[in-house]
Amino acid sequence: MDHLKTKHGMQNICELPIHHCSRKRAPIALPVLASLLLAAISSPSQTSSVVKDANVYNRAVLLVGNDKLEIAIVKQGGSMLRIQIQGDPQGISPFGNPELVPSVPDNRKLNGPMVGHFVCVDGFGSPSKEEAAAGLAMHGEAYLQPWKLVSAEKQAGVATVKFTVDLPKLQETFARSVQIVDGENVIYIDSELTSDTAFDRTANWGEHPFLFSTLRGTREYRGRRLRRAFQDAYLSREYASGHALATITGFHLA
């Protein structure tokens, strides 16, 4: 579920001068203080057990997984760069596996920040001349900015990882929560966009998958990949004629 809200649209907590809003700080009992300190000390270990630092396709990522899936989330831009089925010896990803096509030059393999599944906020497509002159890039700012890891925890078999990213040119903050449940091969995503401007404006938001060109690559790789993903009924004469998928034909995951 995605949400969009603006700070000016929310109820103001306090509109009085700041000295009228201050409250006297209550003393904290020693047992409570000890519990808070213990929670703060244990928090990093909880985070490290849920996410792991790694490098995928020359990008710094955080790995999040359960007994079914593993997701690689890029720290710079928040893209889901790779999704793999646990125990798959070939490590096939729906976004493509550049390492399986050595004939493609490295400079054509996942070049640039638009990789995997990334979010286009706030903007989709090319900016206007005025926006470009102000520094706005294609597809907005979120996929170009560093994403801050806010929390990572696992409770009752549910791993939840939360990120925020600041969009300085558009004066917005984007927050995203990624959840996976033990025993499920499903990724649950909840996102929220908050505007810091003093007025309402239209927001442009899109979810953008990028499929590496191995979908149209060598016959050997293409056949292996597509047989893993789609039913054989859709790999008929169109596949033999050089197309990656049968044209004007529906398909679904096997």
FENVEN-V611093 format. One record per residue. SS is DSSP state (H for helix, E for strand, C for the rest). PSI is psi in radians with two decimals (* if undefined). NEAR is the number of other ideal C-beta (glycine too) atoms within 10 Angstrom. Layout:
ss: (SS SS)
psi: (PSI PSI)
near: (NEAR NEAR)
//
This chain:
ss: (C E E E E E H H H C C C C C C C C H H H H C C C C C C C C H H H H H H H H H H H H H H H H H H H H H E E E E E E C C E E E E E E E C C C E E E E E E C E C C C E E E E E E C C C C C C C C C C C C H H H C C C C C H H H C C C C C C C C E E E E E C C C C C C C H H H H H C C C C C C E C H H H C E C E E E E E E E E C C E E E E E E E E E E C C C C E E E E E E E E E E C C C C C E E E E E E E E E C C C C C C C C C E E E E E C C C H H H H C C H H H H H H H H H H H E C H H H C C H H H H C C C C C C C C C C C C E C)
psi: (2.33 2.57 2.68 2.17 2.77 2.55 -0.64 -0.28 -0.19 2.83 2.28 2.28 -0.68 2.24 0.10 2.84 2.65 -0.54 -0.32 -0.25 -0.10 2.64 2.59 2.25 2.18 2.54 2.58 2.20 2.58 -0.77 -0.66 -0.75 -0.72 -0.68 -0.70 -0.72 -0.69 -0.70 -0.68 -0.64 -0.65 -0.28 -0.80 -0.66 -0.61 -0.77 -0.80 -0.43 -0.30 -0.71 2.62 2.41 2.43 3.10 2.09 2.15 0.80 0.49 2.44 2.19 2.91 2.27 2.25 2.28 2.93 -2.75 -0.12 -0.72 2.80 2.27 2.37 2.00 2.15 2.31 -0.64 1.60 -0.32 0.21 2.48 1.63 -0.61 2.44 2.20 2.58 2.25 2.32 -0.03 2.01 -0.44 -0.28 0.70 2.32 2.48 -0.30 0.00 2.70 1.56 -0.52 -0.29 -0.03 1.35 -0.30 -0.31 2.19 2.60 -0.59 -0.06 0.10 1.88 0.89 2.25 3.12 -0.24 1.50 2.74 -2.39 1.95 2.82 2.39 1.75 2.34 1.72 2.58 2.20 -2.92 2.47 2.87 2.95 -0.68 -0.72 -0.74 -0.68 -0.50 -0.05 0.10 2.29 3.01 2.42 0.41 -2.80 -0.42 -0.68 -0.04 -0.24 2.71 2.34 2.32 2.22 1.96 -0.80 2.74 2.05 2.81 2.15 2.29 0.70 0.15 2.03 2.23 2.17 2.24 2.41 2.73 2.67 2.33 2.42 1.54 -0.66 -0.59 -0.04 0.92 2.84 2.27 2.28 2.44 2.36 2.27 2.21 2.44 2.52 2.35 2.35 -0.08 2.51 0.80 2.48 2.13 2.24 2.27 2.23 2.69 2.34 2.18 2.25 2.41 0.06 2.85 0.23 2.78 2.52 2.79 2.37 2.40 2.15 2.19 2.58 2.14 1.85 2.44 2.09 2.11 2.56 0.07 -0.24 -0.40 0.48 -2.49 2.67 -0.69 -0.87 -0.76 -0.79 -0.74 -0.75 -0.82 -0.60 -0.54 -0.49 -0.60 2.75 2.57 -0.38 -0.40 0.10 1.05 -2.25 -0.45 -0.70 -0.74 -0.50 -0.03 -0.09 2.56 -0.68 2.69 2.28 2.57 0.70 2.26 2.72 2.81 2.81 2.41 *)
near: (8 12 10 15 11 17 12 12 10 9 4 8 6 9 7 8 8 7 6 8 10 9 5 4 6 6 7 10 9 8 8 10 11 11 11 11 10 10 10 9 9 10 13 10 9 14 16 11 12 19 20 13 10 13 9 18 18 8 19 12 23 22 16 23 17 19 12 15 16 19 23 24 24 23 16 15 22 27 27 23 22 27 18 19 14 11 8 11 5 12 13 18 23 19 21 24 21 19 11 19 18 10 7 16 8 10 6 11 19 22 11 7 17 16 24 30 21 24 24 19 26 24 23 15 10 12 17 10 8 8 15 12 9 10 10 19 15 15 23 27 22 27 25 17 18 13 22 13 14 12 13 21 15 17 8 6 12 14 20 18 22 16 21 15 22 16 22 11 15 23 14 23 17 24 17 22 16 22 16 25 16 12 10 15 13 11 15 13 14 14 19 15 22 18 21 14 12 9 7 10 11 5 15 13 17 13 13 14 12 17 14 22 15 20 16 12 19 14 10 10 17 20 12 14 21 18 13 13 12 17 12 10 10 16 19 11 8 15 19 9 9 9 13 17 15 17 8 5 10 6 14 7 7 11)
//
